[in-house]
Structure formats: structure tokens, C-alpha cells
Amino acid sequence: MSLGQRVTSDHQLARLLQIGVVLEEVVEARSTHHHRAMDEEFDPDIERLLRDAAAESAEHRQRLEELIAELDADSVSYDEIETLVEAQYGKTKPEDFDGVLYDQLCNEETAYKFYDDLITAIEGSDSSFSVDREQVLDTLRSIREEEAEGVEEVTAIMERR
């Protein structure tokens, strides 16, 4: 499903929100993986960044799942969503990057772009949903803003190093 399209149904919106849930799971898993792999010489700013990123992703997942629960749509299987996310966003693994910060920057930018595209697709649609459209957009804009802050935080740490 391309985000170049307008979102026209509860089912389509639910599927896109589920993709967001899986993206957040990827960010959380990768942040946790890096955090666990750290040794005593790791920068405390990076340790905090990874811990905060994992917690933020868990909170984003919860907010997205609450929206999905309110929609009048059948759930798409987790396996189907995971396959979509892997095909679109999961072509790289944490070890494919030159470092923890580059991986984290990629994760934050990928999530930001996904939410930005999803907001644009919803705004470009005149369809009605069984959940309040402004509630969905407000939630997505808030998450997008938090992802933008994550990009800025990673970039600031990279610049200091």
C-alpha cells in the first residue's frame, strides 16, 4: 500500500496505523539491541538516547493501538503487516550501519517520513472514518513531532562527537 494514495476507508487507515505499530516495534527492538550491546566506555548521552527511544516507541505503539481499536475495521494479520514493513522499511539490519548513531538516525528519519506521508495522505482525503479524523491527525502530528525531535537529538550528539 502506497502512502502516495489518499486514505479512503477505515480498513486502509487501520492497516496504515498497524504499519506504524510495527515500525515502532522495529525502532524499539533496534534501540534495545544497541543498548544491551553497550560496554562501559559508551557515551552516557548515547545510552540515554537509546533508552529514551525504546520507551518513546513503546508509548507511540500504545497510542496507535488505541486508534486502531476505535476504528470500525477488521485487523490485518501481524504477519502480513510485518511483511509489508520488512519489504518497505526493513532492508537494513542494525549491523549494516557504521554505528549506533547512524542506525538510530535512520530509524528516527524513517519513522518521521512514514508519519509525515500518512498525515499527508489523510489530509488529502475527504473520506469519513469511524474515529474522529482530527483525533487521528492530532495523534499522528504529535508522534511525528516527537520523531523530528529524535532526529535532532541524534544529530546533536553526532555533531558533538
TORVEXBA-784117 format. One record per residue: residue number from 1; residue in one letter; y, z, x of N, C-alpha, C in turn. Coordinates in steps of 0.02 Angstrom, whole numbers. Last residue first. Layout:
# residues N
n = NUM, res = A, nc2 = Y, nc3 = Z, nc1 = X, cac2 = Y, cac3 = Z, cac1 = X, cc2 = Y, cc3 = Z, cc1 = X
...
# end
This chain:
# residues 161
n = 161, res = R, nc2 = 736, nc3 = 939, nc1 = 1515, cac2 = 684, cac3 = 936, cac1 = 1567, cc2 = 701, cc3 = 881, cc1 = 1613
n = 160, res = R, nc2 = 834, nc3 = 914, nc1 = 1423, cac2 = 842, cac3 = 972, cac1 = 1468, cc2 = 793, cc3 = 970, cc1 = 1526
n = 159, res = E, nc2 = 780, nc3 = 805, nc1 = 1355, cac2 = 840, cac3 = 796, cac1 = 1395, cc2 = 850, cc3 = 853, cc1 = 1443
n = 158, res = M, nc2 = 674, nc3 = 866, nc1 = 1287, cac2 = 660, cac3 = 815, cac1 = 1336, cc2 = 720, cc3 = 804, cc1 = 1382
n = 157, res = I, nc2 = 745, nc3 = 951, nc1 = 1202, cac2 = 701, cac3 = 980, cac1 = 1253, cc2 = 686, cc3 = 929, cc1 = 1307
n = 156, res = A, nc2 = 808, nc3 = 853, nc1 = 1123, cac2 = 848, cac3 = 900, cac1 = 1162, cc2 = 806, cc3 = 932, cc1 = 1217
n = 155, res = T, nc2 = 697, nc3 = 790, nc1 = 1063, cac2 = 741, cac3 = 753, cac1 = 1108, cc2 = 782, cc3 = 799, cc1 = 1152
n = 154, res = V, nc2 = 650, nc3 = 895, nc1 = 983, cac2 = 608, cac3 = 868, cac1 = 1036, cc2 = 651, cc3 = 831, cc1 = 1087
n = 153, res = E, nc2 = 762, nc3 = 908, nc1 = 897, cac2 = 740, cac3 = 964, cac1 = 938, cc2 = 696, cc3 = 940, cc1 = 997
n = 152, res = E, nc2 = 769, nc3 = 783, nc1 = 834, cac2 = 825, cac3 = 806, cac1 = 875, cc2 = 804, cc3 = 863, cc1 = 922
n = 151, res = V, nc2 = 648, nc3 = 785, nc1 = 765, cac2 = 660, cac3 = 732, cac1 = 815, cc2 = 716, cc3 = 755, cc1 = 863
n = 150, res = G, nc2 = 674, nc3 = 894, nc1 = 681, cac2 = 619, cac3 = 898, cac1 = 729, cc2 = 628, cc3 = 846, cc1 = 784
n = 149, res = E, nc2 = 775, nc3 = 842, nc1 = 602, cac2 = 790, cac3 = 899, cac1 = 645, cc2 = 737, cc3 = 907, cc1 = 699
n = 148, res = A, nc2 = 698, nc3 = 747, nc1 = 535, cac2 = 753, cac3 = 725, cac1 = 579, cc2 = 773, cc3 = 781, cc1 = 627
n = 147, res = E, nc2 = 616, nc3 = 833, nc1 = 462, cac2 = 586, cac3 = 789, cac1 = 512, cc2 = 639, cc3 = 764, cc1 = 561
n = 146, res = E, nc2 = 712, nc3 = 888, nc1 = 378, cac2 = 677, cac3 = 932, cac1 = 425, cc2 = 642, cc3 = 892, cc1 = 479
n = 145, res = E, nc2 = 745, nc3 = 773, nc1 = 307, cac2 = 796, cac3 = 806, cac1 = 347, cc2 = 764, cc3 = 852, cc1 = 399
n = 144, res = R, nc2 = 624, nc3 = 751, nc1 = 239, cac2 = 649, cac3 = 701, cac1 = 287, cc2 = 701, cc3 = 732, cc1 = 334
n = 143, res = I, nc2 = 623, nc3 = 864, nc1 = 157, cac2 = 571, cac3 = 856, cac1 = 208, cc2 = 594, cc3 = 806, cc1 = 261
n = 142, res = S, nc2 = 734, nc3 = 832, nc1 = 77, cac2 = 733, cac3 = 894, cac1 = 116, cc2 = 681, cc3 = 890, cc1 = 172
n = 141, res = R, nc2 = 691, nc3 = 714, nc1 = 18, cac2 = 751, cac3 = 714, cac1 = 61, cc2 = 753, cc3 = 776, cc1 = 105
n = 140, res = L, nc2 = 582, nc3 = 761, nc1 = -56, cac2 = 571, cac3 = 713, cac1 = -2, cc2 = 631, cc3 = 710, cc1 = 45
n = 139, res = T, nc2 = 648, nc3 = 846, nc1 = -148, cac2 = 596, cac3 = 872, cac1 = -104, cc2 = 586, cc3 = 826, cc1 = -44
n = 138, res = D, nc2 = 733, nc3 = 753, nc1 = -211, cac2 = 761, cac3 = 811, cac1 = -176, cc2 = 711, cc3 = 840, cc1 = -127
n = 137, res = L, nc2 = 638, nc3 = 665, nc1 = -268, cac2 = 684, cac3 = 642, cac1 = -216, cc2 = 715, cc3 = 699, cc1 = -177
n = 136, res = V, nc2 = 575, nc3 = 753, nc1 = -360, cac2 = 536, cac3 = 719, cac1 = -308, cc2 = 583, cc3 = 698, cc1 = -251
n = 135, res = Q, nc2 = 686, nc3 = 787, nc1 = -437, cac2 = 648, cac3 = 840, cac1 = -404, cc2 = 607, cc3 = 809, cc1 = -347
n = 134, res = E, nc2 = 720, nc3 = 663, nc1 = -489, cac2 = 767, cac3 = 696, cac1 = -443, cc2 = 733, cc3 = 754, cc1 = -405
n = 133, res = R, nc2 = 608, nc3 = 640, nc1 = -574, cac2 = 624, cac3 = 595, cac1 = -518, cc2 = 669, cc3 = 629, cc1 = -466
n = 132, res = D, nc2 = 495, nc3 = 753, nc1 = -636, cac2 = 566, cac3 = 737, cac1 = -631, cc2 = 581, cc3 = 699, cc1 = -567
n = 131, res = V, nc2 = 343, nc3 = 672, nc1 = -680, cac2 = 377, cac3 = 726, cac1 = -646, cc2 = 451, cc3 = 705, cc1 = -638
n = 130, res = S, nc2 = 301, nc3 = 555, nc1 = -731, cac2 = 289, cac3 = 615, cac1 = -772, cc2 = 318, cc3 = 678, cc1 = -741
n = 129, res = F, nc2 = 429, nc3 = 430, nc1 = -710, cac2 = 370, cac3 = 466, cac1 = -688, cc2 = 361, cc3 = 527, cc1 = -732
n = 128, res = S, nc2 = 494, nc3 = 267, nc1 = -735, cac2 = 493, cac3 = 338, cac1 = -752, cc2 = 427, cc3 = 367, cc1 = -728
n = 127, res = S, nc2 = 572, nc3 = 144, nc1 = -629, cac2 = 516, cac3 = 171, cac1 = -667, cc2 = 525, cc3 = 245, cc1 = -681
n = 126, res = D, nc2 = 656, nc3 = 77, nc1 = -550, cac2 = 685, cac3 = 104, cac1 = -612, cc2 = 630, cc3 = 133, cc1 = -657
n = 125, res = S, nc2 = 665, nc3 = 90, nc1 = -374, cac2 = 625, cac3 = 81, cac1 = -434, cc2 = 663, cc3 = 110, cc1 = -494
n = 124, res = G, nc2 = 731, nc3 = 125, nc1 = -262, cac2 = 733, cac3 = 55, cac1 = -281, cc2 = 696, cc3 = 40, cc1 = -345
n = 123, res = E, nc2 = 696, nc3 = 258, nc1 = -244, cac2 = 764, cac3 = 243, cac1 = -266, cc2 = 771, cc3 = 171, cc1 = -290
n = 122, res = I, nc2 = 566, nc3 = 237, nc1 = -196, cac2 = 577, cac3 = 271, cac1 = -261, cc2 = 646, cc3 = 255, cc1 = -288
n = 121, res = A, nc2 = 593, nc3 = 171, nc1 = -75, cac2 = 551, cac3 = 139, cac1 = -125, cc2 = 559, cc3 = 171, cc1 = -194
n = 120, res = T, nc2 = 671, nc3 = 268, nc1 = -9, cac2 = 700, cac3 = 203, cac1 = -24, cc2 = 660, cc3 = 168, cc1 = -79
n = 119, res = I, nc2 = 573, nc3 = 368, nc1 = 5, cac2 = 634, cac3 = 381, cac1 = -33, cc2 = 666, cc3 = 316, cc1 = -55
n = 118, res = L, nc2 = 484, nc3 = 300, nc1 = 90, cac2 = 462, cac3 = 322, cac1 = 24, cc2 = 523, cc3 = 335, cc1 = -21
n = 117, res = D, nc2 = 561, nc3 = 283, nc1 = 207, cac2 = 538, cac3 = 225, cac1 = 169, cc2 = 517, cc3 = 243, cc1 = 98
n = 116, res = D, nc2 = 578, nc3 = 419, nc1 = 241, cac2 = 636, cac3 = 376, cac1 = 229, cc2 = 617, cc3 = 315, cc1 = 188
n = 115, res = Y, nc2 = 445, nc3 = 458, nc1 = 261, cac2 = 484, cac3 = 487, cac1 = 206, cc2 = 545, cc3 = 446, cc1 = 190
n = 114, res = F, nc2 = 414, nc3 = 375, nc1 = 373, cac2 = 374, cac3 = 372, cac1 = 312, cc2 = 416, cc3 = 399, cc1 = 253
n = 113, res = K, nc2 = 508, nc3 = 418, nc1 = 468, cac2 = 510, cac3 = 349, cac1 = 443, cc2 = 470, cc3 = 342, cc1 = 378
n = 112, res = Y, nc2 = 466, nc3 = 552, nc1 = 487, cac2 = 533, cac3 = 537, cac1 = 463, cc2 = 535, cc3 = 467, cc1 = 432
n = 111, res = A, nc2 = 336, nc3 = 530, nc1 = 539, cac2 = 345, cac3 = 564, cac1 = 476, cc2 = 414, cc3 = 549, cc1 = 446
n = 110, res = T, nc2 = 371, nc3 = 464, nc1 = 659, cac2 = 327, cac3 = 431, cac1 = 611, cc2 = 336, cc3 = 463, cc1 = 542
n = 109, res = E, nc2 = 447, nc3 = 563, nc1 = 724, cac2 = 478, cac3 = 499, cac1 = 704, cc2 = 437, cc3 = 462, cc1 = 652
n = 108, res = E, nc2 = 348, nc3 = 662, nc1 = 744, cac2 = 409, cac3 = 677, cac1 = 704, cc2 = 442, cc3 = 613, cc1 = 680
n = 107, res = N, nc2 = 256, nc3 = 592, nc1 = 826, cac2 = 236, cac3 = 621, cac1 = 762, cc2 = 296, cc3 = 633, cc1 = 717
n = 106, res = C, nc2 = 336, nc3 = 559, nc1 = 937, cac2 = 306, cac3 = 507, cac1 = 897, cc2 = 286, cc3 = 533, cc1 = 828
n = 105, res = L, nc2 = 364, nc3 = 689, nc1 = 983, cac2 = 418, cac3 = 646, cac1 = 961, cc2 = 392, cc3 = 590, cc1 = 917
n = 104, res = Q, nc2 = 236, nc3 = 730, nc1 = 1020, cac2 = 270, cac3 = 765, cac1 = 966, cc2 = 328, cc3 = 723, cc1 = 939
n = 103, res = D, nc2 = 212, nc3 = 641, nc1 = 1124, cac2 = 168, cac3 = 641, cac1 = 1066, cc2 = 204, cc3 = 674, cc1 = 1007
n = 102, res = Y, nc2 = 312, nc3 = 679, nc1 = 1212, cac2 = 312, cac3 = 611, cac1 = 1186, cc2 = 268, cc3 = 606, cc1 = 1123
n = 101, res = L, nc2 = 272, nc3 = 812, nc1 = 1238, cac2 = 336, cac3 = 799, cac1 = 1204, cc2 = 339, cc3 = 728, cc1 = 1176
n = 100, res = V, nc2 = 148, nc3 = 797, nc1 = 1303, cac2 = 152, cac3 = 832, cac1 = 1239, cc2 = 216, cc3 = 814, cc1 = 1202
n = 99, res = G, nc2 = 131, nc3 = 633, nc1 = 1375, cac2 = 141, cac3 = 704, cac1 = 1375, cc2 = 148, cc3 = 732, cc1 = 1305
n = 98, res = D, nc2 = 103, nc3 = 502, nc1 = 1364, cac2 = 114, cac3 = 528, cac1 = 1431, cc2 = 125, cc3 = 603, cc1 = 1432
n = 97, res = F, nc2 = -29, nc3 = 474, nc1 = 1245, cac2 = 41, cac3 = 481, cac1 = 1263, cc2 = 47, cc3 = 514, cc1 = 1332
n = 96, res = D, nc2 = -161, nc3 = 481, nc1 = 1212, cac2 = -134, cac3 = 415, cac1 = 1227, cc2 = -62, cc3 = 418, cc1 = 1251
n = 95, res = E, nc2 = -199, nc3 = 606, nc1 = 1171, cac2 = -207, cac3 = 592, cac1 = 1242, cc2 = -181, cc3 = 523, cc1 = 1262
n = 94, res = P, nc2 = -181, nc3 = 598, nc1 = 1031, cac2 = -136, cac3 = 639, cac1 = 1073, cc2 = -140, cc3 = 621, cc1 = 1146
n = 93, res = K, nc2 = -201, nc3 = 423, nc1 = 987, cac2 = -226, cac3 = 492, cac1 = 990, cc2 = -180, cc3 = 532, cc1 = 1035
n = 92, res = T, nc2 = -152, nc3 = 293, nc1 = 876, cac2 = -150, cac3 = 327, cac1 = 941, cc2 = -177, cc3 = 398, cc1 = 933
n = 91, res = K, nc2 = -160, nc3 = 250, nc1 = 749, cac2 = -189, cac3 = 207, cac1 = 800, cc2 = -189, cc3 = 240, cc1 = 869
n = 90, res = G, nc2 = -120, nc3 = 306, nc1 = 627, cac2 = -163, cac3 = 343, cac1 = 672, cc2 = -193, cc3 = 303, cc1 = 728
n = 89, res = Y, nc2 = -49, nc3 = 234, nc1 = 532, cac2 = -13, cac3 = 281, cac1 = 575, cc2 = -55, cc3 = 313, cc1 = 629
n = 88, res = Q, nc2 = -133, nc3 = 140, nc1 = 465, cac2 = -61, cac3 = 129, cac1 = 471, cc2 = -29, cc3 = 171, cc1 = 526
n = 87, res = A, nc2 = -265, nc3 = 186, nc1 = 474, cac2 = -251, cac3 = 115, cac1 = 486, cc2 = -176, cc3 = 104, cc1 = 500
n = 86, res = E, nc2 = -251, nc3 = 321, nc1 = 441, cac2 = -277, cac3 = 303, cac1 = 507, cc2 = -259, cc3 = 230, cc1 = 523
n = 85, res = V, nc2 = -206, nc3 = 310, nc1 = 310, cac2 = -163, cac3 = 340, cac1 = 360, cc2 = -186, cc3 = 320, cc1 = 430
n = 84, res = L, nc2 = -319, nc3 = 250, nc1 = 249, cac2 = -253, cac3 = 218, cac1 = 247, cc2 = -208, cc3 = 244, cc1 = 302
n = 83, res = T, nc2 = -415, nc3 = 349, nc1 = 273, cac2 = -425, cac3 = 282, cac1 = 300, cc2 = -359, cc3 = 244, cc1 = 301
n = 82, res = E, nc2 = -362, nc3 = 454, nc1 = 198, cac2 = -369, cac3 = 462, cac1 = 271, cc2 = -378, cc3 = 394, cc1 = 305
n = 81, res = I, nc2 = -374, nc3 = 401, nc1 = 70, cac2 = -307, cac3 = 413, cac1 = 98, cc2 = -311, cc3 = 419, cc1 = 174
n = 80, res = E, nc2 = -514, nc3 = 398, nc1 = 60, cac2 = -475, cac3 = 337, cac1 = 52, cc2 = -406, cc3 = 344, cc1 = 83
n = 79, res = D, nc2 = -546, nc3 = 534, nc1 = 76, cac2 = -572, cac3 = 484, cac1 = 123, cc2 = -532, cc3 = 419, cc1 = 120
n = 78, res = Y, nc2 = -488, nc3 = 592, nc1 = -38, cac2 = -462, cac3 = 608, cac1 = 28, cc2 = -484, cc3 = 556, cc1 = 79
n = 77, res = S, nc2 = -461, nc3 = 486, nc1 = -179, cac2 = -505, cac3 = 525, cac1 = -135, cc2 = -474, cc3 = 534, cc1 = -66
n = 76, res = V, nc2 = -325, nc3 = 518, nc1 = -284, cac2 = -360, cac3 = 470, cac1 = -243, cc2 = -402, cc3 = 510, cc1 = -194
n = 75, res = S, nc2 = -315, nc3 = 588, nc1 = -446, cac2 = -312, cac3 = 596, cac1 = -375, cc2 = -351, cc3 = 541, cc1 = -341
n = 74, res = D, nc2 = -228, nc3 = 518, nc1 = -582, cac2 = -291, cac3 = 537, cac1 = -551, cc2 = -282, cc3 = 541, cc1 = -476
n = 73, res = A, nc2 = -77, nc3 = 587, nc1 = -648, cac2 = -113, cac3 = 534, cac1 = -612, cc2 = -178, cc3 = 562, cc1 = -585
n = 72, res = D, nc2 = 53, nc3 = 650, nc1 = -683, cac2 = 1, cac3 = 630, cac1 = -729, cc2 = -37, cc3 = 571, cc1 = -699
n = 71, res = L, nc2 = 104, nc3 = 775, nc1 = -566, cac2 = 100, cac3 = 706, cac1 = -588, cc2 = 42, cc3 = 695, cc1 = -636
n = 70, res = E, nc2 = 91, nc3 = 903, nc1 = -517, cac2 = 132, cac3 = 893, cac1 = -577, cc2 = 127, cc3 = 822, cc1 = -605
n = 69, res = A, nc2 = 19, nc3 = 887, nc1 = -401, cac2 = -12, cac3 = 924, cac1 = -456, cc2 = 26, cc3 = 914, cc1 = -521
n = 68, res = I, nc2 = 114, nc3 = 826, nc1 = -319, cac2 = 55, cac3 = 788, cac1 = -341, cc2 = 23, cc3 = 821, cc1 = -402
n = 67, res = L, nc2 = 200, nc3 = 934, nc1 = -296, cac2 = 224, cac3 = 875, cac1 = -333, cc2 = 165, cc3 = 835, cc1 = -360
n = 66, res = E, nc2 = 113, nc3 = 1016, nc1 = -223, cac2 = 141, cac3 = 1041, cac1 = -286, cc2 = 168, cc3 = 983, cc1 = -328
n = 65, res = E, nc2 = 91, nc3 = 938, nc1 = -110, cac2 = 35, cac3 = 951, cac1 = -155, cc2 = 59, cc3 = 977, cc1 = -222
n = 64, res = L, nc2 = 218, nc3 = 946, nc1 = -51, cac2 = 194, cac3 = 882, cac1 = -76, cc2 = 137, cc3 = 892, cc1 = -125
n = 63, res = R, nc2 = 220, nc3 = 1082, nc1 = -17, cac2 = 271, cac3 = 1055, cac1 = -62, cc2 = 249, cc3 = 989, cc1 = -92
n = 62, res = Q, nc2 = 111, nc3 = 1088, nc1 = 72, cac2 = 111, cac3 = 1128, cac1 = 11, cc2 = 161, cc3 = 1100, cc1 = -39
n = 61, res = R, nc2 = 156, nc3 = 1004, nc1 = 176, cac2 = 95, cac3 = 988, cac1 = 137, cc2 = 94, cc3 = 1024, cc1 = 71
n = 60, res = H, nc2 = 264, nc3 = 1080, nc1 = 222, cac2 = 276, cac3 = 1014, cac1 = 192, cc2 = 216, cc3 = 993, cc1 = 149
n = 59, res = E, nc2 = 193, nc3 = 1189, nc1 = 276, cac2 = 240, cac3 = 1200, cac1 = 220, cc2 = 255, cc3 = 1134, cc1 = 185
n = 58, res = A, nc2 = 126, nc3 = 1125, nc1 = 379, cac2 = 88, cac3 = 1160, cac1 = 327, cc2 = 131, cc3 = 1171, cc1 = 265
n = 57, res = S, nc2 = 235, nc3 = 1083, nc1 = 456, cac2 = 191, cac3 = 1033, cac1 = 425, cc2 = 149, cc3 = 1064, cc1 = 369
n = 56, res = E, nc2 = 285, nc3 = 1206, nc1 = 499, cac2 = 326, cac3 = 1163, cac1 = 455, cc2 = 282, cc3 = 1112, cc1 = 420
n = 55, res = A, nc2 = 181, nc3 = 1249, nc1 = 582, cac2 = 199, cac3 = 1288, cac1 = 522, cc2 = 239, cc3 = 1246, cc1 = 473
n = 54, res = A, nc2 = 186, nc3 = 1149, nc1 = 681, cac2 = 125, cac3 = 1160, cac1 = 642, cc2 = 140, cc3 = 1197, cc1 = 577
n = 53, res = A, nc2 = 316, nc3 = 1169, nc1 = 730, cac2 = 297, cac3 = 1104, cac1 = 700, cc2 = 235, cc3 = 1111, cc1 = 657
n = 52, res = D, nc2 = 309, nc3 = 1298, nc1 = 784, cac2 = 352, cac3 = 1285, cac1 = 726, cc2 = 334, cc3 = 1220, cc1 = 691
n = 51, res = R, nc2 = 220, nc3 = 1273, nc1 = 891, cac2 = 203, cac3 = 1323, cac1 = 840, cc2 = 243, cc3 = 1311, cc1 = 776
n = 50, res = L, nc2 = 295, nc3 = 1178, nc1 = 963, cac2 = 229, cac3 = 1161, cac1 = 936, cc2 = 208, cc3 = 1209, cc1 = 880
n = 49, res = L, nc2 = 411, nc3 = 1253, nc1 = 995, cac2 = 416, cac3 = 1189, cac1 = 959, cc2 = 349, cc3 = 1172, cc1 = 926
n = 48, res = R, nc2 = 357, nc3 = 1357, nc1 = 1071, cac2 = 389, cac3 = 1372, cac1 = 1007, cc2 = 393, cc3 = 1309, cc1 = 964
n = 47, res = E, nc2 = 312, nc3 = 1282, nc1 = 1183, cac2 = 265, cac3 = 1323, cac1 = 1144, cc2 = 294, cc3 = 1338, cc1 = 1075
n = 46, res = I, nc2 = 433, nc3 = 1230, nc1 = 1226, cac2 = 381, cac3 = 1184, cac1 = 1201, cc2 = 331, cc3 = 1223, cc1 = 1159
n = 45, res = D, nc2 = 497, nc3 = 1346, nc1 = 1267, cac2 = 528, cac3 = 1304, cac1 = 1215, cc2 = 477, cc3 = 1256, cc1 = 1184
n = 44, res = P, nc2 = 417, nc3 = 1393, nc1 = 1371, cac2 = 417, cac3 = 1430, cac1 = 1307, cc2 = 450, cc3 = 1390, cc1 = 1250
n = 43, res = D, nc2 = 319, nc3 = 1279, nc1 = 1463, cac2 = 387, cac3 = 1297, cac1 = 1443, cc2 = 385, cc3 = 1334, cc1 = 1376
n = 42, res = F, nc2 = 171, nc3 = 1333, nc1 = 1541, cac2 = 205, cac3 = 1292, cac1 = 1492, cc2 = 273, cc3 = 1322, cc1 = 1476
n = 41, res = E, nc2 = 94, nc3 = 1408, nc1 = 1623, cac2 = 152, cac3 = 1377, cac1 = 1653, cc2 = 192, cc3 = 1335, cc1 = 1603
n = 40, res = E, nc2 = -21, nc3 = 1449, nc1 = 1557, cac2 = 33, cac3 = 1498, cac1 = 1567, cc2 = 97, cc3 = 1466, cc1 = 1593
n = 39, res = D, nc2 = -62, nc3 = 1304, nc1 = 1456, cac2 = -78, cac3 = 1357, cac1 = 1503, cc2 = -16, cc3 = 1401, cc1 = 1513
n = 38, res = M, nc2 = -116, nc3 = 1230, nc1 = 1301, cac2 = -65, cac3 = 1251, cac1 = 1348, cc2 = -90, cc3 = 1304, cc1 = 1396
n = 37, res = A, nc2 = -202, nc3 = 1197, nc1 = 1202, cac2 = -218, cac3 = 1171, cac1 = 1269, cc2 = -168, cc3 = 1195, cc1 = 1322
n = 36, res = R, nc2 = -146, nc3 = 1246, nc1 = 1087, cac2 = -206, cac3 = 1278, cac1 = 1112, cc2 = -223, cc3 = 1257, cc1 = 1184
n = 35, res = H, nc2 = -43, nc3 = 1152, nc1 = 1072, cac2 = -27, cac3 = 1222, cac1 = 1081, cc2 = -87, cc3 = 1260, cc1 = 1112
n = 34, res = H, nc2 = -112, nc3 = 1032, nc1 = 1049, cac2 = -72, cac3 = 1040, cac1 = 1109, cc2 = -57, cc3 = 1113, cc1 = 1124
n = 33, res = H, nc2 = -172, nc3 = 1066, nc1 = 924, cac2 = -213, cac3 = 1045, cac1 = 982, cc2 = -174, cc3 = 1055, cc1 = 1047
n = 32, res = T, nc2 = -59, nc3 = 1088, nc1 = 845, cac2 = -105, cac3 = 1144, cac1 = 859, cc2 = -148, cc3 = 1128, cc1 = 920
n = 31, res = S, nc2 = -8, nc3 = 958, nc1 = 843, cac2 = 32, cac3 = 1013, cac1 = 870, cc2 = -12, cc3 = 1072, cc1 = 889
n = 30, res = R, nc2 = -115, nc3 = 893, nc1 = 780, cac2 = -96, cac3 = 874, cac1 = 847, cc2 = -54, cc3 = 928, cc1 = 880
n = 29, res = A, nc2 = -119, nc3 = 957, nc1 = 654, cac2 = -177, cac3 = 958, cac1 = 699, cc2 = -158, cc3 = 942, cc1 = 770
n = 28, res = E, nc2 = 10, nc3 = 928, nc1 = 604, cac2 = -12, cac3 = 997, cac1 = 614, cc2 = -70, cc3 = 1001, cc1 = 663
n = 27, res = V, nc2 = 4, nc3 = 788, nc1 = 597, cac2 = 55, cac3 = 822, cac1 = 639, cc2 = 34, cc3 = 893, cc1 = 654
n = 26, res = V, nc2 = -102, nc3 = 774, nc1 = 506, cac2 = -107, cac3 = 746, cac1 = 573, cc2 = -57, cc3 = 781, cc1 = 620
n = 25, res = E, nc2 = -48, nc3 = 834, nc1 = 393, cac2 = -109, cac3 = 863, cac1 = 423, cc2 = -118, cc3 = 838, cc1 = 495
n = 24, res = E, nc2 = 55, nc3 = 746, nc1 = 367, cac2 = 71, cac3 = 814, cac1 = 387, cc2 = 11, cc3 = 849, cc1 = 418
n = 23, res = L, nc2 = -23, nc3 = 636, nc1 = 329, cac2 = 21, cac3 = 631, cac1 = 388, cc2 = 39, cc3 = 701, cc1 = 413
n = 22, res = V, nc2 = -78, nc3 = 689, nc1 = 212, cac2 = -121, cac3 = 675, cac1 = 269, cc2 = -81, cc3 = 668, cc1 = 333
n = 21, res = V, nc2 = 38, nc3 = 698, nc1 = 133, cac2 = -2, cac3 = 758, cac1 = 146, cc2 = -46, cc3 = 747, cc1 = 208
n = 20, res = G, nc2 = 76, nc3 = 563, nc1 = 127, cac2 = 120, cac3 = 612, cac1 = 160, cc2 = 82, cc3 = 675, cc1 = 178
n = 19, res = I, nc2 = -28, nc3 = 517, nc1 = 50, cac2 = -22, cac3 = 492, cac1 = 118, cc2 = 23, cc3 = 539, cc1 = 158
n = 18, res = Q, nc2 = 6, nc3 = 582, nc1 = -68, cac2 = -55, cac3 = 603, cac1 = -33, cc2 = -56, cc3 = 576, cc1 = 39
n = 17, res = L, nc2 = 118, nc3 = 508, nc1 = -102, cac2 = 127, cac3 = 579, cac1 = -84, cc2 = 65, cc3 = 605, cc1 = -48
n = 16, res = L, nc2 = 53, nc3 = 388, nc1 = -131, cac2 = 101, cac3 = 391, cac1 = -75, cc2 = 114, cc3 = 463, cc1 = -54
n = 15, res = R, nc2 = -22, nc3 = 428, nc1 = -243, cac2 = -56, cac3 = 402, cac1 = -183, cc2 = -10, cc3 = 406, cc1 = -122
n = 14, res = A, nc2 = 79, nc3 = 462, nc1 = -332, cac2 = 31, cac3 = 513, cac1 = -309, cc2 = -3, cc3 = 490, cc1 = -245
n = 13, res = L, nc2 = 140, nc3 = 337, nc1 = -350, cac2 = 178, cac3 = 392, cac1 = -320, cc2 = 131, cc3 = 446, cc1 = -293
n = 12, res = Q, nc2 = 34, nc3 = 269, nc1 = -413, cac2 = 61, cac3 = 245, cac1 = -349, cc2 = 100, cc3 = 300, cc1 = -313
n = 11, res = H, nc2 = 22, nc3 = 348, nc1 = -529, cac2 = -35, cac3 = 339, cac1 = -484, cc2 = -11, cc3 = 317, cc1 = -415
n = 10, res = D, nc2 = 146, nc3 = 334, nc1 = -590, cac2 = 125, cac3 = 400, cac1 = -566, cc2 = 68, cc3 = 393, cc1 = -516
n = 9, res = S, nc2 = 227, nc3 = 182, nc1 = -533, cac2 = 183, cac3 = 220, cac1 = -577, cc2 = 169, cc3 = 289, cc1 = -547
n = 8, res = T, nc2 = 308, nc3 = 112, nc1 = -444, cac2 = 312, cac3 = 95, cac1 = -515, cc2 = 269, cc3 = 137, cc1 = -562
n = 7, res = V, nc2 = 407, nc3 = 94, nc1 = -307, cac2 = 356, cac3 = 138, cac1 = -335, cc2 = 362, cc3 = 132, cc1 = -411
n = 6, res = R, nc2 = 426, nc3 = -65, nc1 = -228, cac2 = 453, cac3 = -11, cac1 = -269, cc2 = 395, cc3 = 30, cc1 = -296
n = 5, res = Q, nc2 = 374, nc3 = -102, nc1 = -59, cac2 = 373, cac3 = -110, cac1 = -132, cc2 = 411, cc3 = -54, cc1 = -166
n = 4, res = G, nc2 = 367, nc3 = -61, nc1 = 66, cac2 = 417, cac3 = -111, cac1 = 53, cc2 = 423, cc3 = -125, cc1 = -22
n = 3, res = L, nc2 = 260, nc3 = 16, nc1 = 86, cac2 = 319, cac3 = 51, cac1 = 60, cc2 = 376, cc3 = 3, cc1 = 50
n = 2, res = S, nc2 = 103, nc3 = -49, nc1 = 34, cac2 = 164, cac3 = -55, cac1 = 75, cc2 = 221, cc3 = -16, cc1 = 43
n = 1, res = M, nc2 = -58, nc3 = 0, nc1 = 43, cac2 = 0, cac3 = 0, cac1 = 0, cc2 = 61, cc3 = 0, cc1 = 45
# end
